Amino acid sequence: MRAEFPPTSPLGGACRRIRRACQRSSPKRGLTQERLGQLAGISRNQVQNIEHSRNNTKDLRGRPGAGNPTMDTVFQLANALQVDVSFLIFGNGNGDIDE
């Protein structure tokens, strides 16, 4: 089990929307994790971590830390996925995936 932000927290909701956008929009646009990473200027590993809502840190039990991409990464992903950054964070704006 991985560590996560509380589901009701604004940060937890934003992280879930970012994760879903990567998981759902990439295949619709014919993007692999590798290609999305190239377009966003991040590594394939980082895309994978975002899609699984984790990071490379470990908690005291050895579980992956909760996913928490930087704002810079969020803007880069929005650009690569061709959606408004507000869609990734708040679930509104220009996007084509379900909340």
ABEGO torsion letter per residue (X at the ends): XBBBBBAABAAAAAAAAAAAAAAAAAAAAGBBAAAAAAAAGBBAAAAAAAAAGBBABBBAAGBBBBBBBBAAAAAAAAAAAGBBAAAAAAGBEBBABBX
